[in-house]
Amino acid sequence: MHLNVSPVIVHENWLADWAELLEQVADSTTERTRAQLAAEIIFLTHNEGLHEVNLGWHPRGEDLLWRPDLQQTKRSESGQWYVPT
């Protein structure tokens, strides 16, 4: 079994929320399933261009997504600069 959970959005209580989600998964699966379980957890990535577009469409959402105090810049395989959120 493969579990793909995305996107992770970092916010004030994100670790507690994720702990609760993963506990629910553990409580809802059998020991046999957990022994075979693989997981992929993907953080939301964001770039400055998308940030500017989103400010026009969903400025309140950007309050949650655009967090330079928490973000680390990275370059994608295509060469674009992304900022994980």
N, C-alpha and C positions, 0 to 999 in steps of 0.2 A: 504494500500500500504506500502511495506517495501522497503527501499532504503539501499543497502549495498554498501559502497564505501571503497575500500581498494586497495593497501596499502597507507597510508599517509606517505610520505617521507618528513622529516623536512629539509628545506633548507632556504636560506636567505629570500625569499619572500613567504614562504609557507602559512602564514596566509592570505595574500592578495589574493593569488591564490584560497584558499579555500573559502574565502568570495565571490569571483566572481563565483565560481562553485555553491555555495549554492544559490546565487541570481538568477542564471540561472535556477536552479531547481524551485525556488519560482515563477519566472516569467513564467515558462512553465507549471505550474500546476494550477488547479482551487482551489478556496477557500475550496470547499468540499473535494478535494483530500488532500490539506495541513492539514485540520483538522483531517484526518485519518492517516496521514503519520507517520511512525515510521522509524527511521534511525539507522544504525549501521556503525560506522566509526572505522576502525581498523588501528592502526599504524603498520608499518613494523617492525618486530623484526629481530634481527641479532645476531649471536653468533660468538665467536672468531674463531671457527673451520671453519665456512662458510666464514668468513672474509679472512682467510688464503687461502682457495681455490679460492675465487674470486680475490685475488691479482694476482694469476697466470692466470686467465681467462680474467678478466675485471678490470685491475688496475685503469683505469680512472673512472669507475663506483664506485669503492670503495671510491674515493675522495668525492662522494656525500653521500654514505651510511654509512661509518664508521666515526662517529663524536663523539669521546669520550667527547668532551667539552659539548655536548648536551644530552648525553645518560645516562640513569639510568639502572643499572643492576637489573634484576629480575630473579626469578627461575620459570620455567614452571611447569605445573602439572606433567610432566614426570621427573622432577628433573634436567633438563638441565638449565644452566645459559644462559639467553638471554640478549641482549643489544638492547632496542628499538632505532630505528633510525628516 
